[in-house]
Amino acid sequence: MANIKSAMKRIRVIRKKSARNKMIKSQLKTAVKRFEEALDQNQFDVAREKLQFVDKKLRQAAAKNVIHKNNASRKLSRLTKRLNKIV
C-alpha cells in the first residue's frame, strides 16, 4: 500500500476508472450478444434495431476512451457485414 498522499489518490482514481470501464465493456458485450441472438433466430428487423444500439454503445465507449475508435469501427463493420450477408 502506498504511503504518499498523491499515490493513494491515484489508487482511488484508478479503481473508479477501472470500475467504469468494466461496466461499459460489459454493456458492450451484452449488446453484441443480444444482436447475435436475434441473428441466430432469424429476426432480422430486431437484429437491425439491436445493431443500431450496438453502434451507439460502441461510439460511446470510443468517445470515453474505453476502447480505441478503430476497434469500435472494426467491430461495427464486422457485425454489419454479418447482418448483410444473412439478409
Secondary structure, DSSP 8 states (H G I E B T S, - for coil): ---SHHHHHHHHHHHHHHHHHHHHHHHHHHHHHHHHHHHHTT-HHHHHHHHHHHHHHHHHHHHTTSS-HHHHHHHHHHHHHHHHHH-
